[in-house]
Amino acid sequence: MSEGKKTCDLCNLTVEVSGFTLKLKTGEEKVFCCEGCKGIYQMLNEDKVLPE
């Protein structure tokens, strides 16, 4: 994998399209490859995610 490419924080696929991110209460930002992965992560970690 080339430098600078991000991987999805749920499924580890390469993130090809930006915009699927979530901010956590810790200040960390999670990046996802699609709306589905973002939604699943958000559902499983409701207590750690900041409201949008």
PDB file of N, CA, C and O in Angstrom, chain B, residues numbered from 101:
ATOM      1  N   MET B 101       0.850  -1.180   0.000  1.00  0.00           N
ATOM      2  CA  MET B 101       0.000   0.000   0.000  1.00  0.00           C
ATOM      3  C   MET B 101       0.889   1.234   0.000  1.00  0.00           C
ATOM      4  O   MET B 101       1.886   1.280   0.720  1.00  0.00           O
ATOM      5  N   SER B 102       0.544   2.216  -0.787  1.00  0.00           N
ATOM      6  CA  SER B 102       1.373   3.420  -0.874  1.00  0.00           C
ATOM      7  C   SER B 102       1.175   4.313   0.339  1.00  0.00           C
ATOM      8  O   SER B 102       0.133   4.283   0.995  1.00  0.00           O
ATOM      9  N   GLU B 103       2.208   5.113   0.624  1.00  0.00           N
ATOM     10  CA  GLU B 103       2.125   6.030   1.759  1.00  0.00           C
ATOM     11  C   GLU B 103       1.015   7.052   1.542  1.00  0.00           C
ATOM     12  O   GLU B 103       0.753   7.470   0.414  1.00  0.00           O
ATOM     13  N   GLY B 104       0.368   7.448   2.627  1.00  0.00           N
ATOM     14  CA  GLY B 104      -0.671   8.460   2.536  1.00  0.00           C
ATOM     15  C   GLY B 104      -2.063   7.890   2.349  1.00  0.00           C
ATOM     16  O   GLY B 104      -3.051   8.586   2.584  1.00  0.00           O
ATOM     17  N   LYS B 105      -2.162   6.616   1.924  1.00  0.00           N
ATOM     18  CA  LYS B 105      -3.474   5.990   1.766  1.00  0.00           C
ATOM     19  C   LYS B 105      -4.002   5.615   3.142  1.00  0.00           C
ATOM     20  O   LYS B 105      -3.292   5.015   3.950  1.00  0.00           O
ATOM     21  N   LYS B 106      -5.241   5.969   3.396  1.00  0.00           N
ATOM     22  CA  LYS B 106      -5.868   5.619   4.670  1.00  0.00           C
ATOM     23  C   LYS B 106      -6.659   4.336   4.491  1.00  0.00           C
ATOM     24  O   LYS B 106      -7.115   4.012   3.395  1.00  0.00           O
ATOM     25  N   THR B 107      -6.812   3.611   5.598  1.00  0.00           N
ATOM     26  CA  THR B 107      -7.638   2.418   5.569  1.00  0.00           C
ATOM     27  C   THR B 107      -8.837   2.619   6.490  1.00  0.00           C
ATOM     28  O   THR B 107      -8.775   3.358   7.473  1.00  0.00           O
ATOM     29  N   CYS B 108      -9.911   1.953   6.149  1.00  0.00           N
ATOM     30  CA  CYS B 108     -11.154   2.036   6.909  1.00  0.00           C
ATOM     31  C   CYS B 108     -10.933   1.525   8.332  1.00  0.00           C
ATOM     32  O   CYS B 108     -10.325   0.473   8.529  1.00  0.00           O
ATOM     33  N   ASP B 109     -11.425   2.267   9.317  1.00  0.00           N
ATOM     34  CA  ASP B 109     -11.276   1.878  10.716  1.00  0.00           C
ATOM     35  C   ASP B 109     -12.215   0.740  11.116  1.00  0.00           C
ATOM     36  O   ASP B 109     -12.192   0.302  12.267  1.00  0.00           O
ATOM     37  N   LEU B 110     -13.039   0.256  10.186  1.00  0.00           N
ATOM     38  CA  LEU B 110     -13.902  -0.887  10.492  1.00  0.00           C
ATOM     39  C   LEU B 110     -13.439  -2.128   9.723  1.00  0.00           C
ATOM     40  O   LEU B 110     -13.185  -3.168  10.330  1.00  0.00           O
ATOM     41  N   CYS B 111     -13.326  -2.029   8.399  1.00  0.00           N
ATOM     42  CA  CYS B 111     -13.048  -3.218   7.581  1.00  0.00           C
ATOM     43  C   CYS B 111     -11.634  -3.266   7.005  1.00  0.00           C
ATOM     44  O   CYS B 111     -11.252  -4.265   6.396  1.00  0.00           O
ATOM     45  N   ASN B 112     -10.863  -2.209   7.187  1.00  0.00           N
ATOM     46  CA  ASN B 112      -9.471  -2.117   6.713  1.00  0.00           C
ATOM     47  C   ASN B 112      -9.298  -2.027   5.203  1.00  0.00           C
ATOM     48  O   ASN B 112      -8.179  -2.187   4.714  1.00  0.00           O
ATOM     49  N   LEU B 113     -10.368  -1.774   4.442  1.00  0.00           N
ATOM     50  CA  LEU B 113     -10.219  -1.519   3.017  1.00  0.00           C
ATOM     51  C   LEU B 113      -9.657  -0.108   2.829  1.00  0.00           C
ATOM     52  O   LEU B 113      -9.782   0.741   3.712  1.00  0.00           O
ATOM     53  N   THR B 114      -9.040   0.133   1.678  1.00  0.00           N
ATOM     54  CA  THR B 114      -8.508   1.458   1.372  1.00  0.00           C
ATOM     55  C   THR B 114      -9.648   2.452   1.223  1.00  0.00           C
ATOM     56  O   THR B 114     -10.655   2.160   0.578  1.00  0.00           O
ATOM     57  N   VAL B 115      -9.488   3.628   1.819  1.00  0.00           N
ATOM     58  CA  VAL B 115     -10.493   4.685   1.721  1.00  0.00           C
ATOM     59  C   VAL B 115     -10.268   5.426   0.400  1.00  0.00           C
ATOM     60  O   VAL B 115      -9.280   6.143   0.243  1.00  0.00           O
ATOM     61  N   GLU B 116     -11.190   5.246  -0.542  1.00  0.00           N
ATOM     62  CA  GLU B 116     -11.091   5.862  -1.870  1.00  0.00           C
ATOM     63  C   GLU B 116     -11.832   7.196  -1.936  1.00  0.00           C
ATOM     64  O   GLU B 116     -11.469   8.070  -2.722  1.00  0.00           O
ATOM     65  N   VAL B 117     -12.876   7.353  -1.107  1.00  0.00           N
ATOM     66  CA  VAL B 117     -13.709   8.557  -1.115  1.00  0.00           C
ATOM     67  C   VAL B 117     -13.696   9.169   0.281  1.00  0.00           C
ATOM     68  O   VAL B 117     -13.960   8.484   1.269  1.00  0.00           O
ATOM     69  N   SER B 118     -13.390  10.448   0.356  1.00  0.00           N
ATOM     70  CA  SER B 118     -13.379  11.099   1.666  1.00  0.00           C
ATOM     71  C   SER B 118     -14.798  11.492   2.070  1.00  0.00           C
ATOM     72  O   SER B 118     -15.715  11.488   1.248  1.00  0.00           O
ATOM     73  N   GLY B 119     -14.963  11.830   3.340  1.00  0.00           N
ATOM     74  CA  GLY B 119     -16.257  12.305   3.801  1.00  0.00           C
ATOM     75  C   GLY B 119     -16.954  11.389   4.774  1.00  0.00           C
ATOM     76  O   GLY B 119     -17.916  11.796   5.424  1.00  0.00           O
ATOM     77  N   PHE B 120     -16.489  10.156   4.891  1.00  0.00           N
ATOM     78  CA  PHE B 120     -17.102   9.214   5.827  1.00  0.00           C
ATOM     79  C   PHE B 120     -16.258   9.182   7.096  1.00  0.00           C
ATOM     80  O   PHE B 120     -15.410   8.306   7.267  1.00  0.00           O
ATOM     81  N   THR B 121     -16.497  10.143   7.983  1.00  0.00           N
ATOM     82  CA  THR B 121     -15.710  10.245   9.218  1.00  0.00           C
ATOM     83  C   THR B 121     -16.624  10.423  10.427  1.00  0.00           C
ATOM     84  O   THR B 121     -17.760  10.881  10.312  1.00  0.00           O
ATOM     85  N   LEU B 122     -16.100  10.051  11.575  1.00  0.00           N
ATOM     86  CA  LEU B 122     -16.780  10.259  12.852  1.00  0.00           C
ATOM     87  C   LEU B 122     -15.772  10.817  13.841  1.00  0.00           C
ATOM     88  O   LEU B 122     -14.615  10.397  13.860  1.00  0.00           O
ATOM     89  N   LYS B 123     -16.208  11.758  14.656  1.00  0.00           N
ATOM     90  CA  LYS B 123     -15.361  12.287  15.717  1.00  0.00           C
ATOM     91  C   LYS B 123     -15.751  11.612  17.031  1.00  0.00           C
ATOM     92  O   LYS B 123     -16.928  11.489  17.368  1.00  0.00           O
ATOM     93  N   LEU B 124     -14.725  11.180  17.759  1.00  0.00           N
ATOM     94  CA  LEU B 124     -14.948  10.527  19.047  1.00  0.00           C
ATOM     95  C   LEU B 124     -14.814  11.534  20.171  1.00  0.00           C
ATOM     96  O   LEU B 124     -14.226  12.600  19.991  1.00  0.00           O
ATOM     97  N   LYS B 125     -15.359  11.196  21.332  1.00  0.00           N
ATOM     98  CA  LYS B 125     -15.289  12.074  22.501  1.00  0.00           C
ATOM     99  C   LYS B 125     -13.848  12.292  22.953  1.00  0.00           C
ATOM    100  O   LYS B 125     -13.562  13.272  23.641  1.00  0.00           O
ATOM    101  N   THR B 126     -12.940  11.398  22.579  1.00  0.00           N
ATOM    102  CA  THR B 126     -11.526  11.516  22.940  1.00  0.00           C
ATOM    103  C   THR B 126     -10.799  12.532  22.064  1.00  0.00           C
ATOM    104  O   THR B 126      -9.647  12.871  22.337  1.00  0.00           O
ATOM    105  N   GLY B 127     -11.463  13.024  21.008  1.00  0.00           N
ATOM    106  CA  GLY B 127     -10.850  13.950  20.074  1.00  0.00           C
ATOM    107  C   GLY B 127     -10.316  13.253  18.827  1.00  0.00           C
ATOM    108  O   GLY B 127      -9.941  13.907  17.854  1.00  0.00           O
ATOM    109  N   GLU B 128     -10.285  11.941  18.864  1.00  0.00           N
ATOM    110  CA  GLU B 128      -9.817  11.152  17.725  1.00  0.00           C
ATOM    111  C   GLU B 128     -10.866  11.187  16.611  1.00  0.00           C
ATOM    112  O   GLU B 128     -12.058  11.337  16.876  1.00  0.00           O
ATOM    113  N   GLU B 129     -10.412  11.047  15.368  1.00  0.00           N
ATOM    114  CA  GLU B 129     -11.330  10.985  14.232  1.00  0.00           C
ATOM    115  C   GLU B 129     -11.174   9.638  13.547  1.00  0.00           C
ATOM    116  O   GLU B 129     -10.058   9.225  13.230  1.00  0.00           O
ATOM    117  N   LYS B 130     -12.275   8.958  13.320  1.00  0.00           N
ATOM    118  CA  LYS B 130     -12.277   7.669  12.632  1.00  0.00           C
ATOM    119  C   LYS B 130     -12.658   7.903  11.177  1.00  0.00           C
ATOM    120  O   LYS B 130     -13.506   8.745  10.884  1.00  0.00           O
ATOM    121  N   VAL B 131     -12.033   7.157  10.261  1.00  0.00           N
ATOM    122  CA  VAL B 131     -12.246   7.300   8.817  1.00  0.00           C
ATOM    123  C   VAL B 131     -12.776   5.975   8.277  1.00  0.00           C
ATOM    124  O   VAL B 131     -12.301   4.906   8.659  1.00  0.00           O
ATOM    125  N   PHE B 132     -13.766   6.055   7.384  1.00  0.00           N
ATOM    126  CA  PHE B 132     -14.399   4.856   6.845  1.00  0.00           C
ATOM    127  C   PHE B 132     -14.442   4.897   5.324  1.00  0.00           C
ATOM    128  O   PHE B 132     -14.373   5.965   4.717  1.00  0.00           O
ATOM    129  N   CYS B 133     -14.560   3.706   4.711  1.00  0.00           N
ATOM    130  CA  CYS B 133     -14.566   3.602   3.249  1.00  0.00           C
ATOM    131  C   CYS B 133     -15.956   3.847   2.659  1.00  0.00           C
ATOM    132  O   CYS B 133     -16.082   4.142   1.470  1.00  0.00           O
ATOM    133  N   CYS B 134     -17.006   3.725   3.491  1.00  0.00           N
ATOM    134  CA  CYS B 134     -18.365   3.897   2.978  1.00  0.00           C
ATOM    135  C   CYS B 134     -19.324   4.239   4.116  1.00  0.00           C
ATOM    136  O   CYS B 134     -18.968   4.144   5.290  1.00  0.00           O
ATOM    137  N   GLU B 135     -20.523   4.632   3.761  1.00  0.00           N
ATOM    138  CA  GLU B 135     -21.546   4.986   4.741  1.00  0.00           C
ATOM    139  C   GLU B 135     -21.949   3.780   5.590  1.00  0.00           C
ATOM    140  O   GLU B 135     -22.295   3.939   6.760  1.00  0.00           O
ATOM    141  N   GLY B 136     -21.908   2.581   5.016  1.00  0.00           N
ATOM    142  CA  GLY B 136     -22.257   1.374   5.755  1.00  0.00           C
ATOM    143  C   GLY B 136     -21.310   1.115   6.919  1.00  0.00           C
ATOM    144  O   GLY B 136     -21.749   0.851   8.038  1.00  0.00           O
ATOM    145  N   CYS B 137     -19.998   1.191   6.650  1.00  0.00           N
ATOM    146  CA  CYS B 137     -19.009   0.981   7.715  1.00  0.00           C
ATOM    147  C   CYS B 137     -19.131   2.068   8.781  1.00  0.00           C
ATOM    148  O   CYS B 137     -19.033   1.786   9.975  1.00  0.00           O
ATOM    149  N   LYS B 138     -19.342   3.292   8.352  1.00  0.00           N
ATOM    150  CA  LYS B 138     -19.508   4.392   9.302  1.00  0.00           C
ATOM    151  C   LYS B 138     -20.706   4.132  10.208  1.00  0.00           C
ATOM    152  O   LYS B 138     -20.611   4.306  11.423  1.00  0.00           O
ATOM    153  N   GLY B 139     -21.827   3.718   9.633  1.00  0.00           N
ATOM    154  CA  GLY B 139     -23.041   3.464  10.399  1.00  0.00           C
ATOM    155  C   GLY B 139     -22.893   2.316  11.380  1.00  0.00           C
ATOM    156  O   GLY B 139     -23.368   2.399  12.513  1.00  0.00           O
ATOM    157  N   ILE B 140     -22.236   1.242  10.954  1.00  0.00           N
ATOM    158  CA  ILE B 140     -22.030   0.090  11.833  1.00  0.00           C
ATOM    159  C   ILE B 140     -21.134   0.484  13.002  1.00  0.00           C
ATOM    160  O   ILE B 140     -21.429   0.149  14.149  1.00  0.00           O
ATOM    161  N   TYR B 141     -20.034   1.199  12.720  1.00  0.00           N
ATOM    162  CA  TYR B 141     -19.138   1.632  13.796  1.00  0.00           C
ATOM    163  C   TYR B 141     -19.889   2.533  14.775  1.00  0.00           C
ATOM    164  O   TYR B 141     -19.759   2.386  15.990  1.00  0.00           O
ATOM    165  N   GLN B 142     -20.668   3.459  14.241  1.00  0.00           N
ATOM    166  CA  GLN B 142     -21.425   4.394  15.072  1.00  0.00           C
ATOM    167  C   GLN B 142     -22.423   3.647  15.958  1.00  0.00           C
ATOM    168  O   GLN B 142     -22.567   3.973  17.136  1.00  0.00           O
ATOM    169  N   MET B 143     -23.100   2.666  15.410  1.00  0.00           N
ATOM    170  CA  MET B 143     -24.079   1.890  16.167  1.00  0.00           C
ATOM    171  C   MET B 143     -23.405   1.086  17.285  1.00  0.00           C
ATOM    172  O   MET B 143     -23.929   1.004  18.396  1.00  0.00           O
ATOM    173  N   LEU B 144     -22.251   0.500  16.991  1.00  0.00           N
ATOM    174  CA  LEU B 144     -21.556  -0.334  17.973  1.00  0.00           C
ATOM    175  C   LEU B 144     -20.831   0.479  19.049  1.00  0.00           C
ATOM    176  O   LEU B 144     -20.503  -0.051  20.111  1.00  0.00           O
ATOM    177  N   ASN B 145     -20.582   1.767  18.775  1.00  0.00           N
ATOM    178  CA  ASN B 145     -19.803   2.596  19.688  1.00  0.00           C
ATOM    179  C   ASN B 145     -20.519   3.889  20.057  1.00  0.00           C
ATOM    180  O   ASN B 145     -19.879   4.929  20.211  1.00  0.00           O
ATOM    181  N   GLU B 146     -21.836   3.834  20.201  1.00  0.00           N
ATOM    182  CA  GLU B 146     -22.648   5.031  20.474  1.00  0.00           C
ATOM    183  C   GLU B 146     -22.129   5.856  21.633  1.00  0.00           C
ATOM    184  O   GLU B 146     -22.185   7.085  21.596  1.00  0.00           O
ATOM    185  N   ASP B 147     -21.620   5.190  22.669  1.00  0.00           N
ATOM    186  CA  ASP B 147     -21.163   5.901  23.872  1.00  0.00           C
ATOM    187  C   ASP B 147     -19.847   6.637  23.673  1.00  0.00           C
ATOM    188  O   ASP B 147     -19.484   7.473  24.501  1.00  0.00           O
ATOM    189  N   LYS B 148     -19.118   6.347  22.589  1.00  0.00           N
ATOM    190  CA  LYS B 148     -17.813   6.972  22.342  1.00  0.00           C
ATOM    191  C   LYS B 148     -17.853   8.055  21.253  1.00  0.00           C
ATOM    192  O   LYS B 148     -16.908   8.832  21.115  1.00  0.00           O
ATOM    193  N   VAL B 149     -18.950   8.103  20.479  1.00  0.00           N
ATOM    194  CA  VAL B 149     -19.047   9.001  19.329  1.00  0.00           C
ATOM    195  C   VAL B 149     -19.750  10.299  19.706  1.00  0.00           C
ATOM    196  O   VAL B 149     -20.763  10.291  20.407  1.00  0.00           O
ATOM    197  N   LEU B 150     -19.197  11.413  19.231  1.00  0.00           N
ATOM    198  CA  LEU B 150     -19.851  12.710  19.427  1.00  0.00           C
ATOM    199  C   LEU B 150     -21.075  12.794  18.519  1.00  0.00           C
ATOM    200  O   LEU B 150     -21.045  12.290  17.396  1.00  0.00           O
ATOM    201  N   PRO B 151     -22.145  13.420  18.986  1.00  0.00           N
ATOM    202  CA  PRO B 151     -23.318  13.588  18.102  1.00  0.00           C
ATOM    203  C   PRO B 151     -22.963  14.482  16.916  1.00  0.00           C
ATOM    204  O   PRO B 151     -22.190  15.432  17.043  1.00  0.00           O
ATOM    205  N   GLU B 152     -23.540  14.159  15.771  1.00  0.00           N
ATOM    206  CA  GLU B 152     -23.250  14.940  14.556  1.00  0.00           C
ATOM    207  C   GLU B 152     -24.066  16.193  14.505  1.00  0.00           C
ATOM    208  O   GLU B 152     -23.949  16.968  13.555  1.00  0.00           O
TER     209      GLU B 152
END
